[in-house]
Amino acid sequence: MQRKVLGKFSSFLIASTAAAALFLGGCEGDRGPKGEPGAPGGAFTNLSTATTDQLANITFDQNASTVDSVTIQSPPVVTFTLKTTSGQAVEGIGSRDTTGRLNNLGFSLAKLIPASNGTPSHWVNYIVTTVPTGGTAAAASRPTSDREGKLEYLGNGKYRYTFARDVKLIQGQVNAMTFTGNNRRNDLGDLTYDPSKTHRLVVAYGGNIPGTSPAVAYKNAINLVYDFVPATGTRVTSSTSNAAQRNIVLTKYCNECHGNPGDPNNLNEQGWGLGVTTPHLDRVDTRYCAICHTSQRAYGRAISTATSGAFTGNTYVTADVSTADPSTDEAQILGEFVTMVHKIHMGSNLTLTGYSYAGVHFNEVAYPQSAALCRKCHRADTAKEQAVTPQGNNWRTMPSRKACGACHDNVHFSTGTITPTTTNPATTHPVQLNDASCNACHTPTAITESHAQAIVTPLNPEAPAGLTSFTYDLASATVDASNNLAIKFRILNQATNTPITLATPAAGLTVALPGFTGSPSFLLAYAMPQLETGTAIPADYNNLGKVAAQPDAISIATLLNTNNAATGSITGPDGSGYYTATINAASAFPAGAKMRAVAMQSYFTQTGFDNSIAGRHARAVIVPVTGDAVRRTVVDPDKCKNCHEFFEAHGGQRVYQTQVCVTCHNPNLTTSGRTISNTKLSGFNFTPVQLSILTTWDPAFNKTTAGYALTFPEFSNNFKDLIHGIHAGATRTDPIRDVRNGPSAGITLIAGEEITFPNMLGNCEACHISQQSYTPDVVSALAPRALPSTQVTRSAASIATPSTTTLTAARASVPNDQDLVVAPITAACVSCHDTPLAKAHMQANGAQLGAALNGPSYTDMGVVRTDLPSLTEQCALCHGQGKVADVITMHAANRPAVVSVAPTTTTTSATKALIKQMLNW
């Protein structure tokens, strides 16, 4: 069961009134003459005279904006240049707040302490004191930024900044201070200015625009990062010899899940996301994060200890004993970057519970891929990767108590004890009072092997020794005049890229491949006319005549068993390793079926291995029947890996191919929870998490109540409805509630209120192949062939006598004329935008939401199928591409830009403001 996925959405439109939504119901009328075009974004240089909209949308050139020089003779003096992507110099950035601090401009400076005695290098920030004001003396603080100094404009976008703090004097100033309680001097580290060491300067510009209410942020903040050695003036890069570095994580990798990584082949284009979907609007580069989130964040923080494995209250520093010295003893400083990020992503897999850092409850985070995939953040396997993160392999070459213990929090290095877990029963570990001996046991090879996942993926290039990985290859699918289906396929050994040889067909055969059980199977999907389309072929698969609109599945093992000759057979292989599977007409597609397609899915299970890794899940593939129309593609399955790496649905049956997902998750499929029998429900052993969900939905939940399953919510399991609803998660007014009558004894729950998307919800290209693929024009162009999404499966019998029996029968005859349905464009939009205001707007423009108009949108939504008017949705008139409220433009309203990517459409600032006022999305 999923838990909360950490993330932060930007609310990108503000609430107005229902009357405003209804006003837009007339937007199909005359739009009037076109006004004069506004000034192009970025056509200004002086930020002190720019409008809020111009400030919010300024895009800085990451290459032309530079740190030009740094000198540290007393207070550091920095010269830097800011340029926009249009090549213009940026002026007017020196506004200050009422205390005299620069509003949007900040400077940070740190030195790098080299690796020693097995302990990796680490940063020490110099900016750990306040600036004296009036009669108030300087005081120690956790790392901050210098904003109180002197800023001078030198012309042509160049500035000179003189720090308010003299970093040469910081050590002496701090040593002269008095420290008590949680204000521990040692936590601030050695602040001695050492010009021989590598230093890092960061110039940051961004944050909220002064004077805006509600706050409006600079969408494209910039961090200028400059590594150098003060003694020589040498700038430190990956090619600099004899200079220490620490570049372990690349911002671009964070932005794969938290935003938009930009060009995947250009590692110098970081994209956007960090600082937008994570805290700190002006901090958009992990190299900046690393020098502020240092071990110095322990300063002023109490030390928390766990009782029976659980913490209470805030946890800023944790240790086995409250008297520990975080600077020398075994302790976890949760604000330090290495510890914080590891614990966040380890999330619900942490052993200790009760973590609470700055309001973030680490244990409630469900990372959407394996936390053991260290390469998600740390990559240095190629020369290209090493050029940007030369220390990217530290995860396996420099093990330490701090980095490893952040995830493996059940290991107590100072006492040599381990809290056993369900996956690791060990109870002891050699006592380690430092990091000197870690790599004696934990060699690069050992670490790589212990983190290896069962399935080979881009970030997991090798599976555990002995396991075989496969690649499926569907060459073609053809149907002859007698309606027999021939599928040309082969299966490749992924390691050698050579075809495997299946077992020879035989009577009673049960093993399709020696050394393995089970086998892949073929799914047969198609479309046939149904009520809404008349004689036209639907634009979606509907598998008409099949139970719950599901495609037939026929396994390779079945076809190799000659006792099943009535179903079909397999012949081959040919010289290239291809087999031909023939499925006889009676078991193939029904006569008259169109848009036919064959998918290859499911997997072999390798014998002799633990069940947790034996399933050899492989990426599903799909081909259309030769000569048939091909279903539209609007989602890029390769984008799933940005967050999920290797998305395995239904126990690994369907992997990493959204075009296969839509064969089953089609418009006639709804959730099946209402068909759970009394016997199954009353005898089911719900987990504590599931019980918490069910009692949250209904405090009176009682699984032994006869007919209770009939009260479960029901809504569409059409792919677009489901995926939009899941990713919208807790941001919906009524988060989705999904109860499924799983196969065999299983029951599955999805609670939308427990889900938070780690990206911007309006970043539709996180999944879609292009901006144009998700506009209402796409569906409008398919009318009347685009099917409505069934929200509730019903028949006359199930309405008259609701029971698991009548509902099961109704699911066997979909589509039914009494089903509740929602029109196709509305179904996509309401899956995210389900506020009363948004639903009123949709209803006024052709949507038919039924009871959900004034009630929750997670159940019983829509109107009777026979009552749904045809072609009533007017969405594209305003929300189509290039129109007044183009969805591409509106979804991008608060989204940063990726440098060098030109906007697809233009909408004036006045129009954006109008739409923001009209709708709460």
Secondary structure, DSSP 8 states (H G I E B T S, - for coil): ------------S----HHHHHHGGGTTS---S-------TT---BGGG--HHHHHH--B-TTTSEEEEEE-SSS-EEEEE-BBTTS-B-B----B-TTS-BSSEEEEEEEEE--BTTB--EEEES--B---BTTB---B-SS--B-SSEEEEEETTEEEEE-SS-TTTHHHHHHTS---TT--GGGG------TTS-EEEEEEE-SB-TT-SS--B-TT-EEEEEEEETTTTEE--TT-TT--------HHHHHHHHSB---TT-TT---B-TTTTSS-TT---HHHHHHHSSGGGGTT--EE--BTTB--S--SEEESSTT--TTTSSEEETTSHHHHHHHHHHGGG-SSB---BTTB-GGG---SS-TT-GGGT---SSHHHHHH-TTTTHHHHS--HHHHHHH-TTEETTTTEE---SS----B----SSSTTHHHHS-HHHHHHHH--SS-BTTB---STT---EEEEEEEEEE-TT--EEEEEEEEETTTTEE------BTT---SSTTEES-EEEEEEEE---GGGTTS--SS---TTSGGG--EEEEHHHHHBGGGTTTEEEE---TTS-EEEEE-GGGS--TT-EEEEEEEEE-EEETTS-HHHHEE----EEEE-TTS------B-GGGGHHHHSS-EEGGGTEES-HHHHHHHS-TT-B--GGG--HHHHHH----HHHHHHHHHH-TT--TTSTTGGGGS---B--HHHHHHHHHHGGGSSS--EEEEE-STT-EEEEEGGG---SS-TT-GGGTBSSGGGGSHHHHHTTTTSS--EEEE---HHHHHS-SHHHHHHHHTT-S-TT-EEE-HHHHHHHTT--SHHHHHHHHHTT---BGGGSS-TTSS-BEEGGG--SS---HHHHHSTTSTT-HHHHHTTT----TT---S----HHHHHHHHHH---
